[in-house]
Amino acid sequence: MQDSTKGIRLQTDRTSYREHSVPMFLTSSFVYHDAEHAETMFRGQGEGDIYSRFSNPNTTELIDKVCAMEGAEAGVATASGMAAIFNTLAAHLRAGDEVVASNALFGNTTYILKNILPSWGIKCTFVDLSDLGGWETAITDHTKLVIVETPSNPGLELIDLEWLGSLCKKHNTIFAVDNCFATPIIQKPLTYGADLSIHSATKWMDGQGRVLGGIVVGREEYTSPIFDFLRRTGASMSPFNAWILSKSLETLELRMERHCSNAQKLAEYLQNHDRIAHVNYPYLANHPQHDLALSQMKMGGGIVTCDIRGGKEESFAMINRLQMLSITANLGDSRTIITHPYTTTHSKLSAEDKVKAKISDSTLRISVGLEHIDDIISDIAQALD
Ligand SMILES: Cc1ncc(COP(=O)(O)O)c(C=O)c1O
């Protein structure tokens, strides 16, 4: 089955009502035939659900779809993308463990690694995504977990997943990839040797900016401790959100194709604009890792970042002149969104960390939507001109 078919056809068993579209299972708990059945279920020997903090038909359907799309054995659905990242780290790490992470990560992931984990006795080392020698030195037999984003938010830097995957294997280290920017349609990290692929389902998976959600899929050996941690600590995905997200997966491939073709056209337009100093898009020939992007990513992605000539003042003036684009911190929506990461999503990073994550006060992140490309370009053109 192809990804588009998996997103549409993998669904929860039909109920006795013979519905065509899967219903929402808005129930906190599930009933048992008798006391013996309840005992069997709590012993973990029965089929089906017990309580929606643990599992629910809607979350199971969503997890099964993402597993099928990514080629994963098992998965866990969480309340948000950050819950997916935090539960992954918290379930696997103990005092004394060491983590190696990339400098270019979503701001809150960096916050957890820099501020929360060290206070629990977990050491975190940071490496530039493109510094291959740095990864070789930082990852040792003491490293418990490696975490990267590729493409990174918002710098759109990449790392060769196959290369990093084999380095992690050599040191027997858990290799986790935040695959949010690529989605399973564009990139399947597990096929390159990652053990866990993490998503903020809030972004492209939802695709319409409605609900929060997170998913971790991968080798069962590594997802199962996350499931155990989550079912006890409670950051589970709600059945309602799972229902929305599962329906959204029915159109993910179709939407990503349009997001990516719009993004490519916008990147090419911006590249030739004299008010833009630099454009960053993995499928542009001038991207420093263009060849890697072509081999590792099926399409270029829906995010374009650029540096406007000038600084914060010029960036704000351009943003404020926009008439159609939305000014918000989300991404992966059907509506095109502009964000100034320096003062919003990544504002809590130190000046030094912003430089490492390739964010300046002239950086603009554009999440390219599904509107007609002529309308997107025309709004940006009038704001720049
Ligand atoms: C790459 C990446 N990972 C994780 C997250 C966190 O996701 P959520 O907002 O669903 O918690 C984000 C949010 O922007 C993100 O961009």
The ligand as a MOL file (V3000), in Angstrom:
LIG
                    3D

  0  0  0     0  0            999 V3000
M  V30 BEGIN CTAB
M  V30 COUNTS 16 16 0 0 0
M  V30 BEGIN ATOM
M  V30 1 C 10.2700 21.0290 15.1170 0
M  V30 2 C 9.2780 21.1490 16.2320 0
M  V30 3 N 9.2320 20.1890 17.1790 0
M  V30 4 C 8.3550 20.2650 18.2040 0
M  V30 5 C 7.4740 21.3080 18.3270 0
M  V30 6 C 6.5190 21.3520 19.4810 0
M  V30 7 O 5.2450 20.9600 19.0820 0
M  V30 8 P 3.8880 21.3530 19.8770 0
M  V30 9 O 3.6950 22.8150 19.6730 0
M  V30 10 O 2.8570 20.4880 19.2360 0
M  V30 11 O 4.1020 21.0210 21.3120 0
M  V30 12 C 7.4840 22.3170 17.3590 0
M  V30 13 C 6.5610 23.4630 17.4750 0
M  V30 14 O 6.6510 24.4180 16.7130 0
M  V30 15 C 8.4000 22.2360 16.2840 0
M  V30 16 O 8.4570 23.1720 15.3330 0
M  V30 END ATOM
M  V30 BEGIN BOND
M  V30 1 1 1 2
M  V30 2 1 2 3
M  V30 3 2 2 15
M  V30 4 2 3 4
M  V30 5 1 4 5
M  V30 6 1 5 6
M  V30 7 2 5 12
M  V30 8 1 6 7
M  V30 9 1 7 8
M  V30 10 2 8 9
M  V30 11 1 8 10
M  V30 12 1 8 11
M  V30 13 1 12 13
M  V30 14 1 12 15
M  V30 15 2 13 14
M  V30 16 1 15 16
M  V30 END BOND
M  V30 END CTAB
M  END
